[in-house]
């Protein structure tokens, strides 16, 4: 483990989604996350992309079982990891790890979910969080209305949740590309 990566030390304390929800979520929140998990379907293209991943990805998610954004997004990560076991997802509760929350604040605020991607040997690759671009576009549409077009709104016919799944896939794939092209990891794997 790299000495300069204090965040990675919390990965070993983080929980699986099931453990996280049992420890931090009421039955109502557990059921809400489970319903979303059961509704996620991956397109053949998404499955094909996930099956190309060759590098282990340790993914730590700062979340709240009570959080609506977490409840709609975190199950996506679980489905990704079910498709490819190299994706290893672990969860920390925001309120039980205030020091991690401070480190992962977004725009000066306590936001969740925040996802931190690590290499197999514990180096931080990147952070991504709170909401995806599709979610922000949807929120802008609701705030701006059709009378105030911004020119950046998504007119896709795909459902918002399908677009969110694609947004997250794009980020997971981006991280996988970083890991695959890393000279250090290529040398470790003798590629």
N, C-alpha and C positions, 0 to 999 in steps of 0.2 A: 504494500500500500504506500502511495506517495506520502511523504511526510508533510507536505504543504497543503494537503487537502483535508481540512478538518470536517468538511461536510460528509465525506465518504465514511467517516467513522460512525455516522448515524445509520448508515445503510444496514449494518448488522443488528441494530436495535429495531429497525422497521419491521412491519408485519405484513403477512399476506393479506389480500383483500378480505377473506373470510375472518381471519383473526382480528383485523382492524375493525370490522363491522361488529363483531361480537363484543369487543372491548369498548368501543366508542360509540356504537350506534344503537338506538332503541329498536325494538321490533319493527316499528313503522319505517324507519330509515333503512333497515336491513331489507325489508320487503320492497321498498322503492328502488334500491340499487339492483336487487334481484330481477325485478320486472324489466328494468332497462337492459340488463344483461341478457335476458331471454329474448328481447326484441331486436338485438343487434344481428344483422346479417351482413356477411362480407360478400362482395361481388367476386366473381372468378378472377378479375384483374387484381383486386386487393390481395386475395389469397396467393396468387402467383407472385406478387411483389414480396409479400412476407416470406414466402418460401425461398426467396433468393438470399435472405440474410445469412451470412456466414460467421459473423463476429458476435460474441456474447455482448449483450447490452444489459448493464445493471441500471435499473430505473427506479429512482426514489421519488415518491409522490407525497408532497405535503398536502394534506386534505382535511376536510371536516365531514364526518358522516352526515351531518345535518345540512350540508351545503348542496343546494340544487344543482349548481354547475358541476360539482364533484360527482353527484349522483347520476348525471347524464353523460359525463365524460370518462370517469375512471373505469366503468365497465368496458369501455372500448379498449382500454389497455389490456384488460384481462382477456378479451377475445383475441387480441393480437398475440398475447403470450401463449394462449391455448393453441394457436396456429403454428407458432414457432417457439420452441422451448429455449432458444438462445436469448429471448426477451424475458428478463427476470424482474418482475415488478414487486416493489415493497412500498408500504404506506406508513407515514408518520402523521399523528394527529397534531394539527396546528396549535391547539390550546395546550397540549402537553409538552410541546417543544418550542417555547417562546423564543429561545435563542436562534433556533433554525428559522422560525417565522421572521425574525428581524433580518436575518441574512438573506432571506428570499423575498423580502417585501418588493412589491411592484408599484412604481410611481408613488412611493412613500406610504403605501397602504398594505394592510394585512389581507392579501388575496389568496384564494385557493380555487382550484388546484394549481400547484406549481410543481413542475416535473423537472427533475435534475437527472441528466443522462451521464452515466459513467462508463468508462472502458472496463474491460474485464479485469484490469489490474488497478482499478480505483482512481484513474484520472478523470476529472470532470471534463466532459465533452461540451455540454451546453445546458442551458436552462430554458424552459418554455412554460408559459403559463397564463393562467387564469382562464381566458377565453380564446377561441381560435378566431381567425379572420372572418370566417363565415358568420360566427356569432356576432361579432362586432358590426359586420355589414347589416345583419338582420336588425340589430338594435338601432343602428343609424336610420334604417328605413322607418322604424316606428317613431323615432324622434323627429326626423326631418319630414316625413310624409312625402307623398308623390309630388307635392307642389314645390319642394325644395331639393331637386336632384343634386347629388354630389358628383355624379359621374363615376363613382367607384363601387356602386352597389352591384351585387351579384344577381343577375336575372335568371340564374340556373333553374331548371325545372326539377332538379333533384331536391328531395326533402332537406330541410335544415339539418336534421340528424345525419343524413347520408353525407352532406357536405362537411359536417364536423368530423365524421369518421375519416373522410378523405384528407381533411386538414391535418389530423393527427397522424395519419399514415405518412403524409408528406414529411412531417417532422421526424418520425421514426426512421423513415428511409434516408433522410438527410444525415441523421446521426450515423446510420449504418454505413453510408458512403464515406463519411469522415473516418470511421473506424477501419473500413476496408482499405482506404488509401493512406493511412497513417504509416510513415516509414518505420516507426518504432514497432508497431504491431505486425507489419509485414515481415520485419526481421525476426520477431518472436515466432512467427508462424512459418518462417523459412520460405516466404513467397517472393 
